[in-house]
């Protein structure tokens, strides 16, 4: 995503990291505003939902350690899964 010079200045002034912008856009609530622009923000509900998803992701990572998959990327097809020898 391209950031305007104005945005870069405001990020610096307000202590907002560029990576935070992607998080807000991907997890936040979208509101259409006049002039064809959109506002994204993280509500309490958005935050709680993201935390629950991330907790489940962390739990999955614990279970998936040592697992592997073989993919044919040309066909976007998973061929098999297996336990990788550690």
C-alpha positions, 0 to 999 in steps of 0.5 A: 500500500502506498502511503502519502507524505502526509500519512508518513508525517502523521505516523511519525507524529502519532507513533503509528508504525507502518505495519500497524496500518496493514493490521488496522486495514485487515482486521478493522471495521470499514466505514465508507466516508464522503468523497469516496474514501474509507475509514478503518478502525479497530473496535473493541469487538475487532480486537477481541475477535483478532485475539481469539483467532490469534490464540487459536493460531498459536495453539495450532502452531504447537500441534503442527510442529514437525508436520509438513506438506507437499504442494504442486504450486502450478496446480495449487494442489496439496499432494500429501501431508506427513510427519517430518523427521526432526 
